[in-house]
Amino acid sequence: MELDTLFTPEKIGNVQIKNRIVRSATHMRSTEKYGYVGDKLINIYEDLARGGTGLIISGFTAVDPGGTANPQQACLYDDSFIPGQKKLVEAVHEYAGVKIAIQIAHTGRLGYHPKYETVAPSPVYSKTTDITPRELKIDEIKEFVQKFIDTAKRAYECGYDMVQLHAAHGYFLSNFLSPYTNKRNDEYGGDTQKRARILIDIYNGLRDELGNNFPITIKLQTEDFIPNGLILEEGIEYAKILSAIGYDAIEPSGGGGDSLSGKTTYPSLNIKSSEEENYFLQHNKRIKPFLSNCKLIAMGGIKNPISAERIIKENIADFISLSRPLIYEPDLPNRWQKGDLSPAKCISCNGCYMTMMQGPVYCVTKKKREERMRK
């Protein structure tokens, strides 16, 4: 089978991507002290750019000092972080046609920062952190809206091609979307329209500040996989709302936080057979028909170039995103484009996720293989 669609260009907003392969945002825990970008992190993104990925989405970048999960999390909540971030963007742009987005986020009720209190839309106990967050007041929510806007403005100044809001996996923005974590009865809680209010406010603020030429995208929670949590039908409603107001791309996702003890698609499923690949495909099929000028980025266990090609060709999605396979093989897109259509070498063992607990993130399987070869 020829990959005659996977390696064709497509636009997100007014930004043209050279192929349909996206590096899904992945926290590599590889910044310098206090979240400043240095050569270690830049080298990781250079490898990805050299390897042929069309669009790289940088890992979780904090909009507030209290919204970081660890000291090696990238930050852009004030101007002191701009030089390192700008250097990263310039390094990626050295590779012809490669674009880079920044994912901006806050830990929300999953935060456990020693110097800052944990905050969320409602005081719902977290099994993950053993903390009950403090409920935010309306004026505080509006301050956080501005923090997201200000961080995106700095990203624009750094030269990023677009921004992605992280509204998934139990973090701050997804806390507003889920009825499990949002018990408010004011303008930021209640029905899906009100729970989406924070995403609408951030979008409108960014458009006011940066105009229409800077694409605004989102990683969107579409299902929690927990009792009384967000269900797919509500996730579809969010996709409709965000597409209608003008978001340029949606990357549907789900799970995280309290769902880690049960059924989950986050951090990643342990795929043991080809039948278990593409595990978010049905969500994408349900959501895609409701997106007008908004592109869909499909994530979730995509490892085979033939199935990736089919996902694009059958209009299930406009792009496919990978994370774990690119940790093992940052040059995977080039390999596929050159005609080697064997699946990704990643075995989905999730060993890389465990390295995130200490950092830096690396492929455990690849390292063991290299060690055996040296013996």
C-alpha positions as CSV (number, residue, x, y, z in Angstrom):
1,M,0.0,0.0,0.0
2,E,1.3,3.4,-0.9
3,L,1.3,6.2,1.7
4,D,-0.1,8.7,-0.7
5,T,-2.1,10.7,1.9
6,L,-0.1,10.4,5.1
7,F,2.8,12.4,3.6
8,T,0.7,15.1,1.9
9,P,0.5,18.6,3.3
10,E,-2.5,20.0,5.2
11,K,-3.3,23.2,7.0
12,I,-4.2,23.9,10.6
13,G,-5.6,27.4,10.4
14,N,-3.4,29.2,8.0
15,V,-0.3,27.2,8.9
16,Q,0.7,24.5,6.5
17,I,2.0,21.2,7.9
18,K,4.2,19.2,5.5
19,N,2.7,15.9,6.4
20,R,-0.1,14.5,8.6
21,I,2.2,13.2,11.4
22,V,2.0,15.1,14.7
23,R,4.2,14.5,17.8
24,S,1.6,14.6,20.6
25,A,2.6,16.7,23.6
26,T,4.8,14.7,25.9
27,H,6.4,15.9,29.2
28,M,10.1,14.9,28.8
29,R,11.1,16.2,32.3
30,S,14.3,17.5,30.7
31,T,14.4,21.3,31.3
32,E,17.1,23.0,33.4
33,K,16.3,24.0,37.0
34,Y,13.0,25.7,37.6
35,G,11.6,25.0,34.1
36,Y,14.0,26.9,31.9
37,V,14.7,25.4,28.4
38,G,18.3,24.4,27.8
39,D,20.3,22.3,25.4
40,K,19.1,18.9,26.8
41,L,15.4,19.7,25.9
42,I,16.3,21.4,22.6
43,N,18.3,18.3,21.5
44,I,15.2,16.2,21.9
45,Y,13.1,18.4,19.7
46,E,15.9,18.7,17.1
47,D,15.9,14.9,16.9
48,L,12.2,14.9,16.2
49,A,12.4,17.7,13.6
50,R,15.3,15.9,11.9
51,G,13.2,12.7,12.0
52,G,10.5,14.0,9.8
53,T,7.6,14.9,12.1
54,G,5.4,17.5,10.4
55,L,4.1,19.2,13.6
56,I,5.7,18.9,17.0
57,I,3.6,19.8,20.0
58,S,5.9,20.7,22.9
59,G,5.2,19.1,26.3
60,F,3.1,20.6,29.1
61,T,4.3,24.2,29.6
62,A,3.1,25.8,32.8
63,V,1.1,29.1,32.8
64,D,1.6,29.7,36.5
65,P,4.3,28.7,39.1
66,G,1.7,26.8,41.1
67,G,0.7,24.8,38.1
68,T,3.8,22.7,37.6
69,A,4.1,19.0,38.6
70,N,7.9,19.0,39.1
71,P,10.9,21.3,38.7
72,Q,11.8,20.0,35.3
73,Q,8.5,21.1,33.8
74,A,8.8,23.7,31.1
75,C,7.4,27.1,32.0
76,L,6.5,30.3,30.3
77,Y,4.6,32.2,32.9
78,D,6.9,35.2,32.8
79,D,9.3,36.8,30.3
80,S,12.4,35.3,31.9
81,F,11.6,32.0,30.1
82,I,11.4,33.6,26.6
83,P,15.1,33.3,25.6
84,G,15.2,29.5,26.1
85,Q,11.8,28.9,24.5
86,K,12.8,31.1,21.6
87,K,16.0,29.2,21.1
88,L,14.0,25.9,21.0
89,V,11.7,27.2,18.3
90,E,14.6,28.5,16.2
91,A,16.3,25.1,16.5
92,V,13.2,23.3,15.2
93,H,12.6,25.8,12.4
94,E,16.1,25.0,11.1
95,Y,14.5,21.9,9.6
96,A,12.6,22.6,6.4
97,G,8.8,22.7,6.8
98,V,8.7,21.5,10.4
99,K,6.2,23.4,12.6
100,I,6.0,23.6,16.4
101,A,3.1,24.3,18.7
102,I,3.3,24.9,22.4
103,Q,1.0,23.1,24.8
104,I,0.1,25.4,27.7
105,A,-1.4,24.0,30.9
106,H,-1.9,24.0,34.7
107,T,-2.0,21.0,36.9
108,G,-5.2,22.0,38.7
109,R,-6.5,19.5,41.2
110,L,-3.6,17.1,40.3
111,G,-1.1,19.7,41.6
112,Y,0.9,19.1,44.7
113,H,3.4,21.9,44.7
114,P,5.1,22.4,48.1
115,K,5.0,26.2,47.9
116,Y,1.5,26.7,46.4
117,E,-2.0,25.6,47.3
118,T,-3.9,23.2,45.0
119,V,-6.8,24.9,43.3
120,A,-9.7,23.7,41.1
121,P,-13.3,24.7,40.1
122,S,-14.7,22.7,43.0
123,P,-13.3,21.1,46.2
124,V,-13.4,17.5,45.0
125,Y,-10.9,15.1,46.7
126,S,-8.2,13.7,44.5
127,K,-7.3,10.0,44.9
128,T,-4.1,10.7,42.9
129,T,-2.7,13.4,45.2
130,D,-4.7,12.7,48.4
131,I,-5.5,16.4,48.4
132,T,-8.8,18.3,48.4
133,P,-8.2,21.4,46.3
134,R,-9.5,24.9,47.2
135,E,-12.5,26.1,45.2
136,L,-11.7,29.1,43.0
137,K,-13.7,32.3,43.2
138,I,-15.0,33.8,39.9
139,D,-12.5,36.6,39.9
140,E,-9.7,34.1,40.4
141,I,-10.9,32.0,37.4
142,K,-10.8,35.2,35.3
143,E,-7.2,35.7,36.5
144,F,-6.3,32.2,35.3
145,V,-8.0,32.9,32.0
146,Q,-5.6,35.9,31.6
147,K,-2.6,33.7,32.6
148,F,-3.4,31.4,29.7
149,I,-3.7,34.3,27.4
150,D,-0.5,35.9,28.5
151,T,1.4,32.7,28.2
152,A,0.2,32.2,24.7
153,K,1.2,35.7,23.8
154,R,4.7,35.0,25.0
155,A,4.7,31.8,22.9
156,Y,3.7,33.9,19.9
157,E,6.6,36.3,20.7
158,C,8.9,33.2,20.8
159,G,8.0,32.2,17.3
160,Y,5.8,29.2,18.0
161,D,3.5,28.4,15.0
162,M,0.4,27.8,17.1
163,V,-0.8,27.0,20.6
164,Q,-2.5,24.0,22.1
165,L,-4.5,24.3,25.3
166,H,-4.3,21.2,27.5
167,A,-7.9,20.5,28.6
168,A,-7.5,16.7,29.3
169,H,-6.3,14.1,31.7
170,G,-7.5,15.6,34.9
171,Y,-5.6,18.9,34.7
172,F,-6.9,22.4,35.3
173,L,-8.9,23.1,32.2
174,S,-10.4,19.6,32.1
175,N,-11.5,20.0,35.7
176,F,-14.0,22.5,34.5
177,L,-15.4,20.2,31.8
178,S,-16.1,17.2,33.9
179,P,-19.2,17.0,36.1
180,Y,-17.2,14.8,38.5
181,T,-14.8,17.7,39.3
182,N,-17.0,20.8,38.5
183,K,-19.9,21.1,41.0
184,R,-20.3,24.9,40.4
185,N,-23.7,26.5,39.8
186,D,-22.5,29.9,38.5
187,E,-21.3,31.0,35.0
188,Y,-18.5,28.4,35.0
189,G,-20.6,25.4,36.1
190,G,-23.8,23.6,35.3
191,D,-24.5,22.5,31.7
192,T,-21.9,21.8,29.1
193,Q,-22.0,25.4,27.7
194,K,-21.2,26.8,31.1
195,R,-18.6,24.2,31.9
196,A,-16.9,25.1,28.6
197,R,-17.0,28.8,29.4
198,I,-13.4,29.0,30.5
199,L,-12.3,27.6,27.1
200,I,-14.5,30.1,25.3
201,D,-13.1,33.0,27.4
202,I,-9.5,32.0,26.7
203,Y,-10.2,31.6,23.0
204,N,-11.9,35.0,22.7
205,G,-9.1,36.7,24.7
206,L,-6.5,35.2,22.4
207,R,-8.3,36.3,19.3
208,D,-8.6,39.8,20.7
209,E,-4.8,39.9,21.4
210,L,-3.4,38.0,18.5
211,G,-6.0,38.1,15.7
212,N,-6.9,35.3,13.4
213,N,-3.5,34.2,12.1
214,F,-2.3,32.3,15.1
215,P,-4.0,28.9,15.2
216,I,-5.6,28.0,18.5
217,T,-5.9,24.2,19.1
218,I,-6.8,22.0,22.1
219,K,-6.3,18.6,23.5
220,L,-9.8,17.9,24.7
221,Q,-11.1,15.6,27.3
222,T,-14.0,13.6,25.8
223,E,-14.5,10.9,28.4
224,D,-13.3,10.4,32.0
225,F,-13.9,6.6,32.3
226,I,-15.1,7.0,35.9
227,P,-18.5,6.8,37.5
228,N,-20.3,10.2,37.4
229,G,-17.6,11.6,35.1
230,L,-17.6,13.1,31.7
231,I,-19.2,10.8,29.1
232,L,-18.6,10.7,25.4
233,E,-21.9,12.4,24.5
234,E,-20.9,15.4,26.5
235,G,-17.4,15.3,25.0
236,I,-19.0,15.5,21.5
237,E,-21.0,18.5,22.7
238,Y,-17.7,20.2,23.8
239,A,-16.2,19.5,20.4
240,K,-19.3,21.0,18.7
241,I,-19.0,24.2,20.8
242,L,-15.3,24.7,20.3
243,S,-15.5,24.0,16.6
244,A,-18.4,26.5,16.2
245,I,-16.5,29.3,18.0
246,G,-13.4,28.8,15.8
247,Y,-10.8,26.5,17.4
248,D,-8.5,25.4,14.6
249,A,-7.9,21.8,15.7
250,I,-9.0,19.3,18.4
251,E,-7.0,16.4,19.6
252,P,-9.7,14.2,21.4
253,S,-8.4,12.3,24.4
254,G,-9.6,10.9,27.7
255,G,-8.9,9.4,31.1
256,G,-6.4,10.5,33.6
257,G,-6.4,11.5,37.3
258,D,-8.8,9.4,39.3
259,S,-9.4,7.1,36.4
260,L,-5.9,5.7,36.6
261,S,-7.2,3.0,39.0
262,G,-9.7,1.8,36.5
263,K,-10.4,1.8,32.7
264,T,-8.2,4.5,31.1
265,T,-6.6,5.6,27.9
266,Y,-4.2,7.8,29.8
267,P,-1.3,7.8,30.3
268,S,-1.3,5.0,27.7
269,L,-2.7,1.6,27.1
270,N,-0.4,-1.4,27.2
271,I,-0.9,-2.6,23.7
272,K,-0.2,-6.4,23.2
273,S,-1.7,-7.0,19.8
274,S,-2.5,-5.2,16.6
275,E,-6.2,-5.4,17.5
276,E,-5.6,-3.2,20.6
277,E,-4.0,-0.4,18.5
278,N,-5.9,2.7,17.5
279,Y,-7.8,2.5,20.8
280,F,-9.4,6.0,20.5
281,L,-10.6,5.4,16.9
282,Q,-14.3,5.2,17.8
283,H,-14.2,8.5,19.6
284,N,-12.7,10.1,16.6
285,K,-15.3,8.6,14.3
286,R,-18.1,10.0,16.5
287,I,-16.6,13.5,16.7
288,K,-15.3,14.1,13.2
289,P,-18.7,14.7,11.5
290,F,-19.4,17.7,13.8
291,L,-16.2,19.6,13.0
292,S,-16.5,22.2,10.3
293,N,-13.4,24.2,9.7
294,C,-11.7,22.5,12.7
295,K,-9.2,19.8,12.1
296,L,-9.2,16.5,14.0
297,I,-5.9,15.1,15.3
298,A,-6.2,11.4,16.1
299,M,-4.2,10.0,19.0
300,G,-4.2,6.6,20.8
301,G,-2.0,3.7,20.0
302,I,-1.3,4.4,16.4
303,K,1.8,2.3,15.4
304,N,1.2,1.0,11.9
305,P,1.7,3.3,8.8
306,I,-1.0,1.3,6.9
307,S,-3.6,2.0,9.5
308,A,-2.4,5.6,9.9
309,E,-2.8,6.1,6.1
310,R,-6.3,4.6,6.3
311,I,-7.4,6.9,9.2
312,I,-6.5,9.9,7.1
313,K,-7.7,8.6,3.7
314,E,-11.1,7.6,5.2
315,N,-11.5,11.0,6.7
316,I,-11.7,9.7,10.2
317,A,-9.1,12.3,11.1
318,D,-7.0,15.0,9.4
319,F,-3.8,14.2,11.3
320,I,-2.5,11.3,13.5
321,S,-0.4,12.0,16.6
322,L,2.2,9.8,18.1
323,S,4.2,9.9,21.4
324,R,5.7,6.6,22.6
325,P,6.7,5.4,19.1
326,L,8.7,8.7,18.7
327,I,10.5,8.3,22.0
328,Y,11.9,5.0,20.6
329,E,12.3,6.2,17.1
330,P,12.4,10.0,16.6
331,D,13.2,9.3,12.9
332,L,10.1,7.0,12.4
333,P,8.3,9.4,9.9
334,N,11.4,9.4,7.7
335,R,11.6,5.6,7.8
336,W,8.0,5.3,6.7
337,Q,8.3,7.9,4.0
338,K,11.4,6.1,2.6
339,G,9.3,2.9,2.1
340,D,10.0,0.9,5.3
341,L,6.4,0.3,6.3
342,S,7.1,-2.0,9.2
343,P,5.2,-0.9,12.4
344,A,6.9,1.3,15.0
345,K,9.4,-0.5,17.1
346,C,7.7,0.7,20.3
347,I,6.2,-2.2,22.2
348,S,3.9,0.0,24.4
349,C,5.4,-1.3,27.6
350,N,5.0,2.1,29.2
351,G,8.5,2.0,30.6
352,C,9.0,5.5,29.3
353,Y,6.1,6.7,31.5
354,M,7.9,5.3,34.6
355,T,11.1,7.2,33.7
356,M,9.0,10.4,33.9
357,M,8.8,10.0,37.7
358,Q,12.4,11.0,38.0
359,G,13.4,12.2,34.5
360,P,14.7,12.6,31.9
361,V,12.2,10.5,29.8
362,Y,13.7,7.8,27.6
363,C,12.7,4.5,26.0
364,V,13.5,1.7,28.5
365,T,13.2,-1.1,25.8
366,K,15.6,0.7,23.4
367,K,18.1,1.3,26.2
368,K,18.1,-2.4,27.2
369,R,18.5,-3.4,23.5
370,E,21.5,-1.1,23.1
371,E,23.1,-2.4,26.3
372,R,22.7,-6.0,25.1
373,M,24.3,-5.1,21.8
374,R,27.3,-3.6,23.5
375,K,28.0,-6.8,25.5
